[in-house]
Amino acid sequence: MGTDLAELTVQQLVHTVQGALQSTDPVRLLVDGATTPDLWGAVDTSAPIERGDPYALRSLVQIDSPADGAQVGREVEVRGEAAVFEATVLWEVLRDGNLVEQGFTSTAEGQRFAPYAFTVTLEPGDYTVRILESDPSDGEGRPVLSDDKRITVR
């Protein structure tokens, strides 16, 4: 396991423990009841581990619901979190790779993780819901971040 993957794996464990305990306290990792100096020879675990910077650990756009593969009614409510330029989240709905609906919604704050939600009415069938950040650089910057979820509308 490479260093980046090892660090991300440990951060997932830290977030899971903190979420379960409803705490942001650092997490001490024990193996068979004892401290261990490192995991996979890549991550120092000799001291309690702090939660990492969310901007370095997660995508800036994410769909929380519906889950990938979900079966939903015709009124599809999409919810998630994003940290995007000017609080603008773009969205698309595709069927068989073809765009059938598109729009935008906003978060409460730009460049900070904040919730968003929108509802779209769809006919029965299989779709992909995609959210994207807007691109103020018009293609000159890094690739646009997006998140996709496959859904079936009943």
C-alpha positions in Angstrom: 0.0 0.0 0.0 1.4 3.4 -1.0 1.7 6.3 1.5 -1.2 8.3 0.0 -3.6 5.4 0.2 -2.4 4.4 3.7 -3.0 8.0 5.0 -6.4 8.2 3.4 -7.3 4.8 4.9 -6.3 5.9 8.4 -8.2 9.2 7.9 -11.3 7.2 7.0 -10.9 5.2 10.2 -10.5 8.4 12.2 -13.6 10.0 10.7 -15.6 6.7 11.3 -14.6 6.6 15.0 -15.2 10.3 15.5 -18.6 10.0 13.8 -19.6 7.0 16.0 -18.5 8.8 19.2 -19.9 12.2 18.1 -16.5 13.6 18.9 -13.6 15.4 17.2 -11.1 14.2 19.7 -7.9 12.7 18.2 -8.1 8.9 17.8 -5.5 6.5 19.3 -5.0 3.4 17.2 -4.3 0.1 19.0 -3.4 -3.2 17.4 -4.2 -6.1 19.7 -4.6 -3.7 22.6 -1.2 -2.0 22.2 0.0 1.0 20.4 1.9 0.5 17.2 4.5 2.9 15.8 3.1 2.8 12.3 0.7 1.2 9.9 1.9 -0.3 6.6 5.2 1.3 7.3 3.7 4.5 6.0 1.5 6.2 8.6 2.9 7.3 12.1 0.4 5.9 14.7 2.6 6.4 17.8 0.4 9.3 18.9 -3.3 10.0 18.7 -4.3 11.0 15.1 -6.1 14.3 14.4 -8.8 14.6 11.7 -7.2 15.8 8.5 -8.1 18.9 6.5 -11.4 18.1 4.7 -10.3 20.1 1.6 -7.4 17.7 1.2 -9.3 14.6 1.9 -12.6 14.7 0.1 -14.1 15.8 -3.2 -15.3 19.4 -3.2 -18.7 18.1 -4.7 -20.6 15.1 -3.5 -24.1 13.6 -3.6 -25.2 12.2 -0.3 -28.6 11.0 -1.4 -30.0 9.3 -3.3 -27.4 6.5 -3.0 -25.8 4.9 -6.1 -28.2 2.3 -7.4 -31.2 3.6 -5.5 -34.8 3.1 -6.6 -36.7 6.4 -6.2 -40.1 7.9 -7.0 -40.7 10.4 -9.8 -39.9 13.4 -7.6 -36.2 12.9 -7.1 -34.7 15.0 -4.2 -30.9 15.2 -4.5 -28.9 16.3 -1.4 -25.2 16.7 -0.7 -22.4 19.0 0.2 -20.1 21.1 -1.8 -17.4 23.7 -1.4 -17.6 25.5 -4.7 -16.9 28.9 -6.4 -19.7 31.4 -5.6 -21.7 28.6 -4.0 -22.9 27.4 -7.4 -23.5 23.7 -7.9 -24.4 22.6 -11.5 -26.4 19.5 -12.0 -27.3 17.2 -14.9 -29.5 14.2 -15.4 -28.5 11.7 -18.1 -30.4 8.8 -19.6 -28.3 6.4 -21.8 -25.6 9.1 -21.8 -27.9 11.7 -23.2 -28.7 14.9 -21.2 -32.4 15.1 -20.3 -32.4 17.7 -17.5 -29.9 20.3 -16.2 -29.9 23.2 -13.8 -28.1 24.7 -10.9 -28.5 25.1 -7.2 -26.7 26.9 -4.4 -25.0 26.2 -1.1 -25.2 28.6 1.8 -21.5 29.6 1.4 -19.0 29.6 -1.4 -15.6 27.8 -1.0 -16.8 26.1 2.3 -18.5 22.8 2.7 -22.2 23.5 2.9 -25.3 21.6 2.0 -27.3 21.9 -1.2 -30.5 20.3 -2.4 -32.7 20.3 -5.5 -35.7 18.3 -6.8 -36.2 17.1 -10.3 -39.2 15.3 -11.8 -38.4 12.3 -14.0 -40.3 9.7 -16.0 -39.7 6.0 -15.0 -36.4 4.6 -16.1 -32.7 4.4 -15.4 -30.7 7.7 -15.0 -27.4 9.1 -13.9 -27.6 12.2 -11.7 -24.4 14.3 -11.9 -23.3 17.3 -9.9 -20.4 19.5 -11.0 -18.6 22.5 -9.8 -18.7 25.6 -12.1 -15.4 26.4 -13.9 -14.6 30.1 -13.7 -11.3 29.4 -15.6 -13.2 28.3 -18.7 -11.0 25.1 -18.9 -7.7 26.7 -18.1 -7.5 25.3 -14.6 -7.6 21.8 -13.1 -10.3 19.4 -14.3 -13.8 20.1 -13.0 -14.8 17.9 -10.1 -18.1 15.9 -10.3 -20.0 13.2 -8.6 -22.4 10.7 -10.3 -25.1 8.5 -8.9 -27.1 5.9 -10.9 -30.8 5.8 -10.0 -33.9 4.0 -11.2 -37.1 6.0 -11.2 -40.2 3.8 -10.6 
